[in-house]
């Protein structure tokens, strides 16, 4: 995660909001980083569906384990 974002709050502030249960903050993290994570996952996944599952599980894990 990057420390600052030109288009809004820094990622660190969003993660603090996620810890507090803010779903909109999670949505912003997904918007910012989901595409790059999916591109990375496509590099080692068996296909698009598996890559999408990796991305979903990654962000779900962030939500569950943010504290």
ABEGO torsion letter per residue (X at the ends): XBABBAAEBBAAAAAAAAAAGBAAAAAAAAAAAAAAAAAAAAAABAEAAAAAAAAAAAAAAAAAAAX
